[in-house]
Amino acid sequence: GEGPEGVGIARIMVVKAYLGRTATDGTTVQDKPAGSGRLIGKDGKFNLAATLEGPRILSTNFKDVDSVYRCQAGDNKQRMWYVFDHTLVLPEYILEYEYELSPGSALCPPPRSHAGLSLPSPPPAMLSLVLEGLDADMRSLARPIAPWLASRHDARGAMGEGATAAWAAEAAASEGVLAMPPAVAPRAKPGTLSESSLCTLLRLSAPQLSAVRYLNLHDCALQRIEGLSGLRGLQVLVLTFNELSRIEGIAELTALTQLELGYNTIRRVEGIKTLAALRVLGLGNNQISKLEELYSLKKYVPSLVSLDMSGNPLCEEKSYRSTVLRKLRSLTTLDGLLVSDAERDRFSDTAGGITPGMVAAGAITSGRWASSDAGGGSGAGAAASAMLDLRRVVELSLERQHIRRMQNLEGLCNLRCANFHDNQISHIEGLDDCTALEELSLEDNRLVAVEGLQPLGRLRKLLLGRNRIGALGLMTCLTNLTQLSVEDNELSSLAGIEPLSGLMELYASNNRLGELREVQRLRDLSKLVILDLSGNPLTGGGGTGGGGVGGGGAAAGSVAALLAEDDYRQYTIYSVRKLKVLDGMPIEVAEQAAAKSKYSGRLTREAVEEQLGHSSFERLASLSLTALRIRDVGSVFMCPEWQGLRELDL
């Protein structure tokens, strides 16, 4: 395009392309000399011939090939691709930029012969009218094209004949652009497959299906994989861009070496037990979220050399690549990237443990000595570890070391602070000698349970955020703990926290705590002054509150949700009396007074549960709550689960 004088406007389209089977035509792309051909002809139209880099590439010259490339002269990594099937190219972005044009450039257009069709400036009142007719959030975006919008809506011709003519010329040009080749030929989309429909599609008889080696069913609106049992000799199967949710119907394709299932809605890796010959598997851009789904590949497809999982949720796991390479040792390509021997060795089954060299590299002793350049497997690391007196080590920092196993920590009897942040540790172990430890950080690992802490009776600060911990347990020995961080885990209960009598700070945001009764577990923590439960359902974000028990039904759930949303903060302030900060906000004296006024003497569901020792209210016919100083029963008995209650003694 053409901008101001001497300035060109260009657009680049960024696309995703499925290249399929590729080939090179052997021609190299040379830099074109200046003036070798004008890109814009005298008629003002784009000169396609001037863009050709060598002879024209025709699909008829390349049998059984989906795309052809040419290399830049002197640099084989720079390639120009020609894709025969336009439906395999998906536009993603359009980048627009300006550039300066030198005199005589092939990109300079000839002088315009229709300058009289330039758009006249509309009256200010018309511009205001057009912009006011748009949504408020669109006005700033539409302001640069307001004159064009005004001409489009100039029903009375107030802008004159020039605007009408300009609009007509633009409409004609737009129609011409829409009519430009290539026109995508309509493709049959069978939607479902059977042996007969497959024979029709391939124009073969049923006995001939066993001779088919390559089958491309890309973008056929398939919802199931079926009807392929007759293709016993099939080696390559392409099922990209369909509507598949499961891998099925391919158990009899034992000769299959390449399977492409990208751009579907598959959630699990299954149905591959008989595909021992498979070497290439494409599952990119599906909905696979768990690394465990890939573990079966090691057992059933041991010859796999290329795997594409890009675009799946599991790729967001920080240990994704290392885990895959450790499980699938035969891979040479993962998500389009080559696997080097060094990378494969780095993530081998024998790697991942803490070595003496790593301890030496990350250690700080009472004399402030550390070997910062010692590597885990180098001679310098071995020498440093031999010189290190483990009894003098007071601090150990091993962040981002791809550690999977906690080992070689024996002898660190005076260690005060240990940091294992951002590794791949799944079990807390090897700390038996670290009895003097006061601070331990295991954030951003793969822990699923709190374990192995029994020897750490002196521990004061424990950081376990951003793991997969589902329950707190085995913490009875941590009576000196003052700070506990378990945010961004999978906790649905705070059970197990009760023995931490010295706890002063608790950070448990962004878990799955859904019932307000969990706050009751904190009421005996008399030193707790800072509490963060934000991001949990119980704070009013759609949790079950205290009503989703037994046969309470929708009414019970709605009452509990209302309680959680309206009363969470006051209820927590009342239950945990020494709190000074809740969810990052200081607690005012007025809030404490309001909480006491609201809940002092008020009957709560939690109080009833504590009195009875269970929550099976639907089976109760009589209930005695005498001598509890109750002055308000609140909404406790409004839930349907109390329908069987016949006698209540207050």
HELIX and SHEET records of a PDB file:
HELIX    1   1 LEU A   48  THR A   51  5                                   4    
HELIX    2   2 SER A   59  ASN A   61  5                                   3    
HELIX    3   3 HIS A   86  LEU A   88  5                                   3    
HELIX    4   4 ALA A  115  LEU A  117  5                                   3    
HELIX    5   5 PRO A  124  GLU A  132  1                                   9    
HELIX    6   6 ALA A  136  ALA A  142  1                                   7    
HELIX    7   7 ARG A  143  ILE A  145  5                                   3    
HELIX    8   8 ALA A  146  ARG A  152  1                                   7    
HELIX    9   9 GLU A  161  LEU A  178  1                                  18    
HELIX   10  10 GLU A  195  LEU A  202  1                                   8    
HELIX   11  11 ALA A  206  ALA A  211  5                                   6    
HELIX   12  12 LEU A  291  LEU A  294  5                                   4    
HELIX   13  13 TYR A  295  TYR A  300  1                                   6    
HELIX   14  14 PRO A  313  GLU A  316  5                                   4    
HELIX   15  15 TYR A  320  LYS A  327  1                                   8    
HELIX   16  16 ASP A  341  ARG A  346  1                                   6    
HELIX   17  17 PRO A  356  GLY A  362  1                                   7    
HELIX   18  18 GLY A  379  MET A  387  1                                   9    
HELIX   19  19 LEU A  390  ARG A  392  5                                   3    
HELIX   20  20 LEU A  516  LEU A  522  5                                   7    
HELIX   21  21 PRO A  537  THR A  539  5                                   3    
HELIX   22  22 GLY A  553  SER A  575  1                                  23    
HELIX   23  23 VAL A  589  TYR A  599  1                                  11    
HELIX   24  24 ARG A  605  LEU A  612  1                                   8    
HELIX   25  25 PHE A  617  ARG A  619  5                                   3    
HELIX   26  26 VAL A  636  MET A  638  5                                   3    
HELIX   27  27 PRO A  640  TRP A  642  5                                   3    
SHEET    1   A 2 VAL A   7  ALA A  17  0                                        
SHEET    2   A 2 VAL A  89  GLU A 100 -1                                        
SHEET    1   B 3 THR A  22  VAL A  29  0                                        
SHEET    2   B 3 SER A  67  GLN A  72  1                                        
SHEET    3   B 3 ASP A  75  VAL A  83 -1                                        
SHEET    1   C 7 TYR A 214  ASN A 216  0                                        
SHEET    2   C 7 VAL A 236  VAL A 238  1                                        
SHEET    3   C 7 GLN A 258  GLU A 260  1                                        
SHEET    4   C 7 VAL A 280  GLY A 282  1                                        
SHEET    5   C 7 SER A 306  ASP A 308  1                                        
SHEET    6   C 7 THR A 333  LEU A 334  1                                        
SHEET    7   C 7 LEU A 337  LEU A 338 -1                                        
SHEET    1   D10 ALA A 363  THR A 365  0                                        
SHEET    2   D10 VAL A 393  SER A 397 -1                                        
SHEET    3   D10 CYS A 417  ASN A 419  1                                        
SHEET    4   D10 GLU A 439  SER A 441  1                                        
SHEET    5   D10 LYS A 461  LEU A 463  1                                        
SHEET    6   D10 GLN A 483  SER A 485  1                                        
SHEET    7   D10 GLU A 505  TYR A 507  1                                        
SHEET    8   D10 ILE A 530  ASP A 532  1                                        
SHEET    9   D10 VAL A 581  LEU A 582  1                                        
SHEET   10   D10 MET A 585  PRO A 586 -1                                        
SHEET    1   E 2 SER A 622  SER A 624  0                                        
SHEET    2   E 2 GLU A 647  ASP A 649  1                                        
END                                                                             
